[in-house]
Amino acid sequence: MRTKTKSSVIQISLFLVILVANGLKAEVEEHVASGDPSPATKKIFYFSQQNNSHHRPASFLASMRQDFGGRGIQFTTSTDRNDLNVDNLNQYEGSFFFGNHDAFSPAQTSALESYIQSGGGMVGMHVIAYVARSNETLARILGGAFRGHHSIAQFTAKLIQAPGELPDNLAIHPNFPFEGNETYSLDLNHPILQGLSPYSSFDEPYLHQNLNPDITLLSFREDHGGWDEPYTWVRNEGSGRVFYHANGHDARTWFQPNFRELMIRGILWASKKPQQNYLELFPPTISASGDMQHLALVQTNDGAQFALYSGGHQTAMSGLQVPGDNENLSYLISSDTVHAILSNQRVALTPKVLVEEKELSCLLIGHPQYPTIAAIENGSADPIEAGFTFSPDQTFSFITDSNQAVIFSASIEDSAGGNQKRTIAIHDSESVIPMLIEGDLLNPNDTSIVSSIPDSSVFLYSDNKLVIMAQIQSDQGGPQDVILTGNPGNFHPHISAFQTYNGLPQDSMISEFLAPISLKNDDLTFSGRLEGASIDQTNDQFVARISKDGELDLIIRENDPIEGHNLLLNLDLLPPISQDRDTLVLGSLGDDLVIISARAGRSPIVLARENQKLATNEQDYLITQLHTESIMSEGNQLVMLATLRATDSENEISALLQIGSGTIRPLIVEGHAIDLSEGSHLVSEIHCHPSGPQGSGLKNNELRVKVSFSEGASSIIGIPNIDDLDQDGWSDTLESAFGNSTLELNASIPPGYPKVTHDVTGQARLTFWEPITAGPGLEYRIETSVDMKNWKTIAPEIVPASDQTDLPENYRKMIALIADGNGPRFYRLAF
């Protein structure tokens, strides 16, 4: 049987805290708190005036922008000398200079000097040393000036990283600025040098003069004149920093990976740290790899701004440039910005962007610090259909497979603004590939065409296949509503409306599809409406499963009798949710909202309902309201917000409930304490990111939510494993199933844990305990394997053991009679 190992803290920098609520004591991680410094993009002023074609600063930045952006560096380009003033420069954390141009005026030089001395940063590359040759102040700031260069040649500047790599011939340099035994400072452990490898390229071997004696030398070039030429250095200028590297003439150097890394490190070291703090946090999502993504309102030098953070990096912020070559395109992030983070750390988001005072919707996908535009209103849609653009006045709905792919829907139109049509496309890695286009063939060798894709596209990505509601038309009939499954070039209608299927009520047909729910082993689960002689508005909604061979099973239907009431459904507003084996259906029994676990071939099970009693170690409650808009679900676990009322009080409080692991229990309760590292705080509000096409705050049993406290502060906290709150290394599901306490540390095997025995006749038996009244998540199946890798479900006869003594209350001992002989040797109970 599979058991769970104890969780470990993901990030060393997290604070461990204790959650105390209703007898539960769980290890909690505090990830982010209001008031904390927030990660920030470094804005760099890039002065790239060029008086001739000898150097190409615009081409340099175009080739490097994505690498810089991926490290949180954003450039604003200028060729206007009037921008060299203190007010403008103070908008930036650093400045970068590369280009042939005339010397700066005294006022411009003074502005740069003041900016750096007050804490700004400067990076100089290659030809800026030429500009400094006629400007004494600039040469001093930069640390040196151009004296000349040899013919272009291939060479390697040596990094000074170890005692054996020290330059031996600095003192014979024609412009060595020292006398006696003095020389430049060296720092073998400088952060720019740590772990960096040298590079070799064809470049202009520069010679320098007016070398400032206060530079710290990082690399040198062995000149054929016999001396060591200083080649990379850093220095301090007041409160600011300066970095200089002599190479960078053209693309032969630019595309060297270690040159790029050197320049990125130089910028990061020289530029000052942006001052940003979290003001307000929003509920997070987490990826399968444990990376967190959340929106926040942050305090910046430009006021409060909305921003998105992914994996500890700033992805986007209102007012910042949108990644790409158009520096006039800026983000408009809001609390409604839809976002997702994938397990490979790629991100997707659909913000508004601002260009020339016009707001446009767009979809960005890619690196967490440098996502690029995949679709934008009025932008080119050539990858989908040549000559088409994305239509105006639309948003770009998208889903992810939580790994690599992002699938989105859009409207496109021709250059004249006509021939508008809907499309579904996939963005995988760096390319956009159309999957379905209205008016095109369903498949290349098919006669059916895609006649319509809904404006509000309902689709999902499951089992590496796309599932989408659409309308197709064959050459033999009119348009037909279908749910398609498959991949580009291989789509097929899994089910069609207005056809008869065995398994539906007699004389009824499907009149409308509401939504696909899941696709597992080619079995499609979906919701819809029926019509027929016996169907009316009280019983027309349903959830069903259909195999690829057309075998249909009704899973649940409106008006089904459950616990003495007829079930009412509103699947439009409360769509079903897929779990491992079951479908969660939200409906009403009488006046009470209920959450039902439904499965084909099994009676529905009510997991939770309003006006249900909830007993804890410290207090008994009544669930007065279930907040279905907050549901987070994965595997057999469900977490959601609820309103509780203590049975001895009229006061109502909010709580975050876990429905799973064999129990319903409050994880976080309003008015209860969370002990943070700096003290105890009372919970005032709880907010979570519900499950949806872009993920949720629950993944792999790890939970993350936003909690506000009575004094006004808030934090994003996480429970590393909601299926092991006592952190004893045993799954709470297994402990609930087989007789251990889930509230106390107990590393021993649960007493009712399954074991194989034989009776006196040699009959093999699987003996185990089970709860007489099983809680949520404790439905099991018996599986067998010959290699403990590939398991299959079996259905042995299961009977109560004759001896039921010495068992805890609510448990009974069961025996599954299994065929032994030469057959499988391994058995397990899977939940």
C-alpha angles and dihedrals in degrees: 000000000000115000130187124245121222115275121244128212109268100209125034092214094062121108117236112223136170126244113209115188130141096336095316118124109185132171107246132190121218105211105173134001133195109261093034118126109262126220110260140194114245111235113213127194106223113200107195108162109157124189096189142013095261092099128026111208093168091055091047093056093044090055094045104035097094094048090049092045092052088062095049098265120134125186130210109196125218136172093174115106090203087072088069093093130115096246092054096041092050089067089070136068091215146359132228125201126196124144146079111265143130121284119282117256118251090256092051092047091048091051091052091047093050091047093053096042089054092055107283122131133235130200118188123190131191111303097034083081087062090054089050094056091086097035114072095190093049090048090053092048093046092045097240146005139236118275099170142292140240123239116290110280140156113263143143124233109218119236117224101228107130139031090256092056098060118130113253102191108048095115095063092057108124090236101036104153098208138081128208117001097333120118142159122304116258129200113191090183098047110146091234090061101042109123092344120142123212120248134214124218145148107265144135108282100228127214121203140207135181088044111187111233091217096067121115107225117226102169141005139195122226103234121208086234086075100253133102111250115215105239111166125025146153133210141173122245110190106300092341136081135229129202124187133183122180100210129075105100097144147335093296086074100028093064095052105111095218092049088055091048091049092052093046090051091047092054093046091050098044100043120080123246114262114242108232131146133188112253100172130008128210128208113282136225124213132209128226088261092054099255114146128218127189144154121240142177107233135190112236136168085264094053131261114341135177114241140175122226126197126184092343094311132106106249101177141349134186109265095023121114118266107240114265139067096295102089091181092069112092136180127256102193120181138173087265096057108127113225143167138187121209128213091254088057094252114137138209127199139165108210130157114254130203124224123165089346091304122119117223133181117233145167120229124190134177143047114029090239098032113032113168132216114271095171135005134172110271090006127126117285094184094131087061099038126351115248094017129116132201109266121247125249098037141112124220112238112201143178132194136210087221089243119062114322128084115191119195140176126223146160118243132187139185124263092270092057093252137103090055116186141167124246141184115214137177126221108204119171103325105335137080115224123186115233102177131007125184110250094021127107115276088231130005095254096035131106094210119093130205101249098177142007114193117253088229094047114208109200141137138196115228136153087006089297132110118235116195141162111234144143121248133184126206127199088252102056150003130288115305130197110232144162108234125205129186142058134291108302092013109065122140135177106260091187135359132209123243094029128114120247131183107248096044120105112276115278092008134118137187107266099177140013114222102184144327110247107185145340115212124167088345091303108129119209115196143155129232150136131272132213130193145108094295096038127096137154092284096061109020100101121086147157118223143170125221128187124222086258092059100256106148127198124185108228097186136343136198113265093028109148112248125170093342097311135089112246118246117202135194101180093169092064099025106039118192120258125223121232130178097283103350141058120232110223122192117208145126133270106193106316094334126098110227138192111217130192106216130186134167112262095018133086114255116263122214107226098180139350140180116268089029117140117243117198122199132172092260107029142010116229141186118224101229098173137014112208100215093180088070100054117139113186135176132154106336095331128101125184123183145151120262139174113238134191122198110238090236095047143056093216118108125212136183122245139177106233128202113209105190143052086081096299149063108236137161112245098183124015131193111250094021124112132258112192108220125186092265096043147298120312131191116231114238102167138012124203129181138180107242125223114275144136089294098050134257144239092275122077131152089351090303113127129199126179140159116252125191122204133217094252092057102260123118138197141190104234132182137205105211094213124007088189091063108037094157089054094224094135094253122110110247087223090061092042091051091046097047107033112271125127115256091201100059134059105257119160094177123105110268109259094236095050111141119264134172116240136163128230124223091277092054094253110154114234134186106216122195145139125251132186113257087220105034118211127217114304097019100105106120140191127201115237133185135201140178095207105024088242105078115044131187130190119248131188108217123171109272120200136169114262116250091234111065097161127124094025126136119251113281095022132104132184116243134193125207112199107220132188107243120168114104093337132100118331103199128070135175143171110237122198 
